[in-house]
């Protein structure tokens, strides 16, 4: 994984996203095995192991062969040490059918995840003009709002598929149904704005989220993605010609 930083320094807080596809559906066991290892990992103040949905968005169906890790690191060195020495990263190399990894320099965030602000100590990166942006959205959905939330997913998914500026996206989650997130890559800030403010379905959902109090907790974060390695559904969406 190339460590060329776009606005991040070796000592600054960075994040990473890792998408791993295994050959067998029983890879679910790693969700249990990896937790104690990650808890003991130095320089890793925040992490979440995540299941993934099928396709590009949140859905009621899970892909039992594909799993993700979102992590926040105390600088590049901590991530490098994990990738070089952790048995978790070693298994990714040895057993994964496909994997994709990206480093993320935080641009800004709002909200909390599990009662915490994962980026409280992060200094916002200096974003170059133009260029790709990664977005993480995460929410804990109130039980009484689950039906309304999942009824809204197909319309937002259609909006997303119509956006030429979306390079890739995936629905991920900690718990089935109620704790959901989306990780997405965009050509630039303008592409994000087009989706957020011009997609009818997405605007409607945002209005209902606020008006009907769908979430008990939420987080929105933007990053400069850099140092990507591997493939996501057969390609690296951050490389020229790699968009879906």
Secondary structure, 3 states (H helix, E strand, C coil): CCCCCCCCCCCCCEEEEEEEECCCHHHHHHHHHHHHHHHCCCCCCEEEEEEEECCCCCCCCEEEEEEEEEEEECCHHHHHHHHHHCHHHHHHHHHCCEEEEEEEEEEEEEECECCECCCCCCCCCCCCCCCCEEEEEEEEECHHHHHHHHHHHHHHHHHHHCCCCEEEEEEEEEECCCEEEEEEEECCHHHHHHHHHHCHHHHHHHHHHHHHCCEEEEEEEEEEEEEEEECECCECCCCCCCCC
